[in-house]
């Protein structure tokens, strides 16, 4: 067996420093969580909104319905992982609150190019741009299908945002 030399050990001061850093981090995170301080960036102004209902189709797809007109905007077939996963998360919240699927969700396009899907019945929200351009684009199409012409569309102000917004 080989012996451990004094030079192979981590200095005691470094270990103490790491321990102090961890303790301070945990205390800071706990203080923010307990105090209820909102550390999110405030939402930008909404420039477009649409109330949507989602229904399963007999063929196993998902129909997206404009809640104000009753018009089917789009039907998604196949796996549609992000769309189904987002809706599943919101449906689980509704079920936990004893609510049904009859109330619409609200899709909001914001001035800064961000998209938010909100369930006003439960207060649950999904900031769609957090999941990348391809995933946010699935929902952006639903917002832009409101008869807006392409001249009313501006690209997002941040290159990291995937969606387009409708000008006010």
RODO-2510 file (C-alpha; in nm, 4 decimals, decimal comma):
residues 168
     n   res          X          Y          Z
     1     x     0,0000     0,0000     0,0000
     2     x     0,1173     0,3498    -0,0743
     3     x     0,1431     0,6088     0,1945
     4     x    -0,0312     0,9430     0,1782
     5     x     0,2137     1,2261     0,2084
     6     x     0,1488     1,5615     0,3645
     7     x     0,1761     1,7225     0,0186
     8     x    -0,1201     1,5165    -0,1194
     9     x    -0,3673     1,6536     0,1341
    10     x    -0,5928     1,9560     0,0858
    11     x    -0,4843     2,2450     0,3063
    12     x    -0,6996     2,2921     0,6118
    13     x    -0,7532     2,6627     0,5333
    14     x    -0,9013     2,5771     0,1913
    15     x    -1,1459     2,3304     0,3469
    16     x    -1,2534     2,5841     0,6080
    17     x    -1,2974     2,8473     0,3355
    18     x    -1,5132     2,6127     0,1272
    19     x    -1,7240     2,5286     0,4318
    20     x    -1,7785     2,8962     0,5140
    21     x    -1,8712     2,9726     0,1524
    22     x    -2,1275     2,6907     0,1504
    23     x    -2,2768     2,7998     0,4812
    24     x    -2,3077     3,1642     0,3695
    25     x    -2,4693     3,0536     0,0407
    26     x    -2,7248     2,8370     0,2190
    27     x    -2,8106     3,1126     0,4661
    28     x    -2,8520     3,3683     0,1836
    29     x    -3,0769     3,1392    -0,0233
    30     x    -3,2848     3,0525     0,2823
    31     x    -3,3226     3,4195     0,3757
    32     x    -3,4479     3,5096     0,0266
    33     x    -3,6895     3,2149     0,0118
    34     x    -3,8328     3,2767     0,3605
    35     x    -3,8683     3,6532     0,3085
    36     x    -4,0747     3,6067    -0,0085
    37     x    -3,8662     3,8492    -0,2110
    38     x    -3,9364     3,8052    -0,5836
    39     x    -3,6020     3,7653    -0,7577
    40     x    -3,7481     3,7326    -1,1068
    41     x    -3,7131     4,0087    -1,3622
    42     x    -4,0485     4,1907    -1,3859
    43     x    -4,2596     4,0963    -1,6865
    44     x    -4,2488     4,3292    -1,9837
    45     x    -4,5694     4,4832    -2,1141
    46     x    -4,8037     4,2417    -2,2906
    47     x    -4,8415     4,3280    -2,6586
    48     x    -5,0554     4,0296    -2,7602
    49     x    -5,2688     3,7831    -2,5674
    50     x    -5,4865     3,4933    -2,6625
    51     x    -5,7066     3,2675    -2,4523
    52     x    -5,6632     2,9061    -2,5581
    53     x    -5,8205     2,5733    -2,4787
    54     x    -5,6528     2,2438    -2,5573
    55     x    -5,8496     1,9276    -2,6270
    56     x    -5,7480     1,5739    -2,7110
    57     x    -5,8678     1,4592    -3,0525
    58     x    -6,0043     1,1123    -3,1314
    59     x    -5,6940     1,0486    -3,3435
    60     x    -5,4693     1,1042    -3,0402
    61     x    -5,3634     1,4575    -3,1288
    62     x    -5,4173     1,7876    -2,9531
    63     x    -5,6556     2,0510    -3,0898
    64     x    -5,5820     2,4118    -2,9992
    65     x    -5,8967     2,6203    -2,9801
    66     x    -5,9289     2,9974    -2,9588
    67     x    -6,1455     3,0292    -2,6472
    68     x    -6,3105     3,3532    -2,7605
    69     x    -6,4190     3,2314    -3,1060
    70     x    -6,4295     2,8528    -3,0641
    71     x    -6,2220     2,8215    -3,3820
    72     x    -5,9649     2,5409    -3,4029
    73     x    -5,6346     2,7177    -3,4607
    74     x    -5,4185     2,4129    -3,5070
    75     x    -5,4158     2,0408    -3,4511
    76     x    -5,0957     1,8789    -3,3364
    77     x    -5,0370     1,5134    -3,4118
    78     x    -4,7579     1,2844    -3,3107
    79     x    -4,5502     1,3014    -2,9982
    80     x    -4,5286     1,6818    -2,9521
    81     x    -4,3217     1,6362    -2,6358
    82     x    -4,2878     1,9984    -2,5276
    83     x    -4,6480     2,0937    -2,5990
    84     x    -4,7848     1,7876    -2,4222
    85     x    -4,5402     1,8187    -2,1338
    86     x    -4,6315     2,1833    -2,0743
    87     x    -5,0018     2,1077    -2,0823
    88     x    -4,9567     1,8043    -1,8589
    89     x    -4,7855     2,0186    -1,5951
    90     x    -5,0662     2,2754    -1,6011
    91     x    -5,3357     2,0049    -1,6008
    92     x    -5,1745     1,8442    -1,2959
    93     x    -5,2019     2,1782    -1,1118
    94     x    -5,5678     2,2048    -1,2057
    95     x    -5,6353     1,8523    -1,0868
    96     x    -5,4626     1,9276    -0,7552
    97     x    -5,6961     2,2272    -0,7153
    98     x    -6,0019     2,0228    -0,8129
    99     x    -6,0559     2,2193    -1,1352
   100     x    -6,1644     2,0936    -1,4764
   101     x    -6,0341     2,1644    -1,8256
   102     x    -6,3140     2,4012    -1,9312
   103     x    -6,1322     2,7243    -1,8366
   104     x    -5,8879     2,8600    -2,0968
   105     x    -5,5169     2,9192    -2,0590
   106     x    -5,3750     3,2583    -2,1510
   107     x    -5,0838     3,2891    -2,3923
   108     x    -4,9073     3,6245    -2,3629
   109     x    -4,6541     3,7769    -2,6018
   110     x    -4,4478     4,0445    -2,4340
   111     x    -4,2760     4,3543    -2,5655
   112     x    -3,9321     4,2063    -2,4979
   113     x    -4,0084     3,8974    -2,7104
   114     x    -4,0873     3,6613    -2,4251
   115     x    -4,3843     3,4251    -2,4215
   116     x    -4,5755     3,3190    -2,1126
   117     x    -4,8449     3,0549    -2,0789
   118     x    -5,0582     3,1253    -1,7725
   119     x    -5,3343     2,9296    -1,6074
   120     x    -5,5369     3,2030    -1,4380
   121     x    -5,7423     2,9376    -1,2587
   122     x    -5,4438     2,8145    -1,0551
   123     x    -5,1868     3,0917    -1,0953
   124     x    -4,9421     2,8485    -1,2581
   125     x    -4,7224     2,9901    -1,5336
   126     x    -4,4652     2,8667    -1,7790
   127     x    -4,2093     3,1104    -1,9197
   128     x    -4,1778     2,9448    -2,2589
   129     x    -3,8586     3,1149    -2,3778
   130     x    -3,6735     2,9327    -2,1017
   131     x    -3,7006     2,6135    -2,3055
   132     x    -3,5292     2,7351    -2,6204
   133     x    -3,6339     2,8713    -2,9585
   134     x    -3,7803     2,5532    -3,1036
   135     x    -4,0044     2,4835    -2,8056
   136     x    -4,1184     2,8447    -2,7637
   137     x    -4,1871     2,8574    -3,1377
   138     x    -4,4577     2,5924    -3,1011
   139     x    -4,6596     2,8353    -2,8891
   140     x    -4,5533     3,1499    -3,0795
   141     x    -4,7348     3,0196    -3,3878
   142     x    -5,0563     3,0068    -3,1860
   143     x    -5,0243     3,3695    -3,0832
   144     x    -4,9378     3,4917    -3,4305
   145     x    -5,2288     3,3111    -3,5950
   146     x    -5,4638     3,5852    -3,4843
   147     x    -5,4849     3,7470    -3,8274
   148     x    -5,1736     3,9570    -3,7761
   149     x    -4,9859     4,0390    -4,0915
   150     x    -4,6125     3,9798    -4,1131
   151     x    -4,5482     4,3558    -4,1290
   152     x    -4,6738     4,3779    -3,7692
   153     x    -4,4134     4,1301    -3,6489
   154     x    -4,0811     4,2401    -3,5069
   155     x    -3,7971     4,0131    -3,4007
   156     x    -3,7201     3,9849    -3,0305
   157     x    -3,4877     4,2403    -2,8820
   158     x    -3,2578     3,9743    -2,7407
   159     x    -3,0838     3,7177    -2,9588
   160     x    -3,1464     3,4503    -2,6970
   161     x    -3,5235     3,4847    -2,7254
   162     x    -3,6938     3,2615    -2,9747
   163     x    -4,0239     3,4220    -3,0343
   164     x    -4,1518     3,7127    -3,2339
   165     x    -4,3826     3,9734    -3,0940
   166     x    -4,6688     4,1753    -3,2273
   167     x    -4,6151     4,5512    -3,2167
   168     x    -4,8502     4,7465    -2,9908
***
